[in-house]
Structure formats: C-alpha cells, structure tokens
C-alpha cells in the first residue's frame, strides 16, 4: 500500500492541473513590474491569479495582497497597525492564546498587548473578551485589534467569528482573522464575513506552491508596509513570487468543497472511541465522549490523546507502517516545549505529550481507513506494552 | 548540542535534531532509535508481543543480530527478548544434552 498522508493541516500536494499549469509558466521570466511585453505577460498572470483568489472568497480584486506566507500576512497586519512609538501607536493587539505562532509572536513584539482566555475546546471566551474591552480598552486612546484564528490548526475547533467581530466593533476595534486552518475545508465568503476587517491565509494548504500568503481587506490603507517596495500596494515589497501566486490562483479556480467530507475523520474516531481504551478527543468534554459534537470543528481534523503513549514515538512508528501524521502543528514539531494550544486549553499535564493530529483530505478510501484504524490500534498497543517513557 | 534523545529499544542516549544542519542521516526513525538495529529489534519484539509472529519466527528474525553484546535497558523490551532468546538458549542446550545422551548410550551400547 502506498503511503497514507494524514497531515493535510500541515500542507497539501499539488494537483495535476496545477503542476501542468506552473510547468508551462517556467519559461515566463518577465518581471511583473516591467513595462515591456515579457513583463506585461508576467503581470497578466499575476492579476489573473489575484482575480481567481478574489472570486474564491467572493471579494474585490483590489482587496487582495499577496505575501510570502500566512505568517507574513499576520505579521503585516499586526505590525502594520501598531507602532513602537508611544505617540504614534493607535492599536493594542488582543490575541487568542491558541492562535498560530506568527500571530502570537507578532503581538508579543508589540509594546502593549493582551492575551485572551479560551475554554477547554480552544474557543475564545466571549465573556473574557468583553471584560478585557471594558476594563482595558473602553476609556483608552488605543483601539483594540482582536487577533484570532477562524479554526485552530492543531485541534480544529472553530471560533465564534461573527460574535467576536460584533463585540470588537462595538468598542471601535478591528478584527484580524487567520483562516489558514479553516479555509481548506470550510468555504469563506467575504460577503457574509463583512465583519472581518483583515483575513489571512496560506496558499500551500489549498494546493498551491509553498511561499505564498494572502491578506484580504478593504482597509488596506490603514496599514504600514512590512517590507518596503512598490509591489503589492506598497505593503509587501519585492519582486512577486509569480510561480507560487499563479499556482494558488489555479488551485482555487475549481476548488471543490463538495468533495470534502468528514466521513473519514468520523470513521476513524468511531473506531478509536470503541476500540482503543484510554483515548479521547482533544478539546471535547471528556464526560460526553459518547456524543462528541463535531459541528464546531473543521471536518477533516482529528486531535486525539492516547493516554500513556508518547506522541514523539507514535509518529515514527506509524511512519514505519506508511502512515504520516503529526504531533500537533507542523511548526511545533522541532520544539521540545509542549504545544501552546494544549497548554492554553489546560489539557491534563500528563497527557500533553500524548496528543497526535490526524488531518484528512476527506477523500480516503475505505481500505485506507481500515488500514489506518488497524495500525493506530497496533502501534498504540505496542508503545503501551514496550515503551518505558509513559 | 548534547545528547537529547533516548533510544526506545536500548535506552542509550544519543544526539539527533531534525533542524540542526549537522545532524547526519536524516531519517524519520532517528527520532526514536539510535541505530537501525534497534529499530529492527523493536519491530520484531513488538510483533511478537502482539502475537503477530510466533516465537520461532521472532527467534529466526533476531538471529542475525548479536544480542550478546547489546545492552538493553528498556525492561519492557528486555522482558520479551529474554522470553524469546533465553528460552532459545535453554531449548538449544536441551537439544545438545539429548544428543550427548544419545551418544553416551551409543558408546555404552
């Protein structure tokens, strides 16, 4: 059996259509900023991609800025609205503690910042947000910039986006939503999400090449540049990554949400719940394991704790059986520190190193799903029997 | 960087980092085992522990490794190894002694 990739939350493969398209573009070497024909050809490809991305999320082309990654897009908004100069600074970032590291560290780099509280599922506590806005921002000269993820990239829970936006706007603030973990499996329609002031996402999780991020906003004029130069509305300078941007434009052209289903995730979870003892769905109420509500989660994410199993050992063991999963966010895999998401949701300390993330394409076959279940069961059992690291 | 990993099979400390440029032989199993032999031994022992293979098959698969020089400090792995290997030695010794007895009988006869 071929390798089964179950880490679509980390990245996604290129489709044949995208590969074919970018292969043809390898001979386009013009600089999109040049005014002769080769440059204009490159510029047309760039703008076609922009139009495709704008159509994908139902917004105007002028609202789209291409950057080098989702992280760059997050940094552009946070650093672009705040200032280290006390007299010039107009915003105070208020950040979700379960957000992507790029968001958390950009907020941390600001002179003033506040971190929110989340519940056991990783969702922002609206009551806490209201308290923060009342106590720290209401009578302040600084406007709140509430930064959070639409869906969590490690555990897949979806935040109450409209409610957070509405509350923030009541206090004169702006909202930055990182949709990187949300958009691959849940459609974004900016006409319905008018309340979102700044939306960011990454290209390679949608089937594009790595090295492309998107920022969407109709308030781009509020931002200072992150990289100086004339490209991308003077906000993200440097010659554009034409191939990467074109690949994203092509990937989202006929992106098919209809084909993305939670069937695989549910099938594997049902097997785990019924066959692998001492395991639980992370971010769910442990008392109600029999009736887990997946509605507020992305359909392809499954974060599971196998008690007494070290995830650092389980991942290579499954890899040896041809199954590729993650210990959490791919961005955290090189760090020894426990995941900040698991810490924020206050997972039991003894379980913090026993969590793995399976992220499905939604198109796995029954044969593959059965194999995954069988191997999960065997490998968990092996480590419980044989590992001395509990 | 000092030793940062402990081998799942033998318990030996070793150095390996996915992100350091000086880490050689970047293979997935280096996150868990210090050498390929330990990886193979763990596979065999765990197959045996889960009744996926018989003791004879485990014994045969382990025969290509020199376990007499290998220090296994993971007591869980050692327990199964002993079950497979020590009993093998006992069986072999028993076979040997029965051969000697036969020879003795033949001489006496």
Boltz contact constraints between the chains, C-beta under 6 A:
constraints:
  - contact:
      token1: [A, 313]
      token2: [B, 8]
      max_distance: 6.0
  - contact:
      token1: [A, 313]
      token2: [B, 32]
      max_distance: 6.0
  - contact:
      token1: [A, 316]
      token2: [B, 28]
      max_distance: 6.0
  - contact:
      token1: [A, 316]
      token2: [B, 29]
      max_distance: 6.0
  - contact:
      token1: [A, 316]
      token2: [B, 31]
      max_distance: 6.0
  - contact:
      token1: [A, 316]
      token2: [B, 32]
      max_distance: 6.0
  - contact:
      token1: [A, 319]
      token2: [B, 28]
      max_distance: 6.0
  - contact:
      token1: [A, 334]
      token2: [B, 18]
      max_distance: 6.0
  - contact:
      token1: [A, 334]
      token2: [B, 19]
      max_distance: 6.0
  - contact:
      token1: [A, 382]
      token2: [B, 46]
      max_distance: 6.0
  - contact:
      token1: [A, 385]
      token2: [B, 49]
      max_distance: 6.0
  - contact:
      token1: [A, 386]
      token2: [B, 46]
      max_distance: 6.0
  - contact:
      token1: [A, 386]
      token2: [B, 76]
      max_distance: 6.0
  - contact:
      token1: [A, 386]
      token2: [B, 77]
      max_distance: 6.0
  - contact:
      token1: [A, 388]
      token2: [B, 74]
      max_distance: 6.0
  - contact:
      token1: [A, 388]
      token2: [B, 76]
      max_distance: 6.0
